[in-house]
Amino acid sequence: MNLKMNYSDDFNFKNYFSSRNRSLTKDQKSILDFYQKKVSLESFCELEKLKEYKYISLEIGFGTGDILLHNALNFPNNLFVGIEYYKKGIAQLLLNIEKHNLKNIRLFYGDAFDYLKLAKTNYLDEILIMFPDPWPKRRHWKRRIINKDSVNEISRILKLNGRTLFFTDNKGLAYWGLRHFILNSDFNWEIDMPINCRKKISTLPVSRYELKALKNNINPFYFQFIKQ
């Protein structure tokens, strides 16, 4: 096993919204059992010891890890961090990390907000929020990763001129996320005119969820917010 992350012996691997967690294959379960203590909050605090990386990117809710894997393979001198609460997504990406012998990815399991609160101030260069669960029912809005508190934490942990990329194919979540970011005076919405948020603004690969939206003739929203 190649990932080198410290952990504590009393870590409990709890389920988040377990009804949405799909069953694991034998290989996925095996690798998740091996790493379950190494993807904890305690290990997250060890990131600051990694001084060799000049650019650090965090993806919140990476799904199956398509973007993380692509970036880690193509930018070996950068560090890519992912937080996810679906066990199958973490397990599959761990298998791919082993397959490619990658050293520049760190994965963590659980509620992203718990990790945001622990992150060092002015630490990250980039945060990706790619097609998060829209939680369309009003009673579930509290589960949305974007809210006033999380945006405040994102602002705190981003470096000056660091960026947040937020992509979604859900109109309600797009307006929700946009409102929370523009209400935070630390962020500048980099755009010439509102309609341009329907045009992709980065060279990130097309993720599984983005491809699904495009196949269904849904034009996603692409937001970029710069910390000023």
Residue pairs with C-beta under 8 A, 6 or more apart in sequence:
1 34
1 35
1 98
2 97
2 98
2 101
2 102
2 103
3 35
3 38
3 94
3 97
3 105
3 106
3 107
4 103
5 35
5 38
5 39
5 43
5 46
5 106
6 38
6 42
6 43
6 46
7 37
7 38
7 40
7 42
7 43
8 37
8 40
8 42
9 37
11 36
11 37
11 40
11 42
13 36
13 37
13 109
14 110
15 21
15 87
16 85
16 86
16 110
16 111
17 85
17 143
20 86
21 86
21 87
21 88
22 86
22 88
23 88
24 32
24 87
24 88
24 91
27 95
28 87
28 88
28 91
28 92
28 95
29 91
31 91
31 94
31 95
31 98
32 87
32 90
32 91
32 94
35 94
35 107
36 109
37 43
39 90
39 107
39 108
39 109
40 108
40 109
40 110
41 108
41 110
41 114
41 115
41 118
43 106
43 108
44 108
44 115
44 118
44 119
45 118
47 56
47 79
47 81
47 106
48 120
48 123
50 79
53 77
53 78
53 79
53 104
54 77
54 78
55 75
55 77
55 78
55 79
55 125
55 126
56 78
56 79
56 80
56 81
56 123
56 124
56 125
56 126
57 71
57 78
57 79
57 80
57 81
57 124
57 125
57 126
57 127
57 128
58 81
58 82
58 83
58 124
58 126
58 127
58 128
59 67
59 68
59 80
59 81
59 82
59 83
59 127
59 128
59 129
59 130
60 83
60 112
60 127
60 128
60 129
60 132
60 145
61 83
61 84
61 85
61 112
61 129
61 130
61 132
61 133
61 145
62 68
62 82
62 83
62 84
62 89
62 93
62 130
63 84
63 86
63 89
63 130
63 131
63 207
63 208
63 209
64 89
64 92
64 93
64 208
65 82
65 84
65 89
65 92
65 93
65 96
66 205
66 207
66 208
67 128
67 130
67 204
67 205
67 207
68 80
68 82
68 93
68 105
69 93
69 96
69 97
69 100
69 102
69 105
70 204
70 205
71 78
71 80
71 204
72 78
72 80
72 97
72 100
72 102
72 104
72 105
73 100
73 102
75 104
76 103
76 104
77 104
78 104
79 104
79 105
79 106
80 104
80 105
80 106
81 105
81 106
81 107
81 108
82 93
82 105
82 106
82 107
82 108
83 107
83 108
83 109
83 110
83 112
83 115
84 90
84 107
84 108
84 109
85 109
85 110
85 111
85 112
87 109
90 107
90 109
93 105
93 107
94 107
97 105
97 107
108 115
112 145
112 150
113 145
113 149
113 150
113 153
116 150
116 153
116 154
116 157
117 153
119 153
119 156
119 157
120 157
121 156
121 157
122 156
122 157
122 158
122 159
122 160
123 157
123 158
123 159
124 157
124 158
124 159
124 162
125 158
125 159
125 162
125 163
126 158
126 162
126 163
126 164
126 165
127 154
127 157
127 158
127 162
127 163
127 164
127 165
128 164
128 165
128 204
129 145
129 146
129 164
129 165
129 166
129 167
129 177
130 165
130 167
130 204
130 207
130 209
130 210
131 167
131 168
131 169
131 207
131 209
131 210
131 213
131 220
132 144
132 145
132 146
132 168
132 173
133 143
133 144
134 144
134 168
134 170
134 172
134 173
135 141
135 143
135 144
135 173
136 170
136 172
136 173
141 176
144 173
144 176
146 166
146 173
146 176
146 177
146 180
146 181
147 180
148 180
148 183
148 184
151 180
151 181
151 184
151 187
152 184
154 164
155 184
155 186
155 187
155 227
158 164
158 227
159 227
160 227
160 228
161 226
161 227
161 228
162 226
162 227
163 224
163 225
163 226
163 227
164 181
164 187
164 223
164 224
164 225
164 227
165 201
165 202
165 204
165 222
165 223
165 224
166 177
166 181
166 223
166 224
166 225
167 210
167 220
167 221
167 222
167 223
168 174
168 177
168 220
168 221
169 209
169 210
169 213
169 218
169 219
169 220
169 221
171 221
174 197
174 221
174 223
177 223
178 189
178 197
178 223
181 187
181 189
181 223
181 225
182 189
186 227
186 228
187 225
187 226
187 227
187 228
188 225
188 226
188 227
188 228
189 223
189 224
189 225
190 201
190 224
190 225
190 226
191 197
191 224
197 221
197 222
197 223
198 219
198 220
198 221
198 222
199 222
200 220
200 222
201 222
201 224
202 222
202 224
206 214
210 220
213 219
213 220
214 220
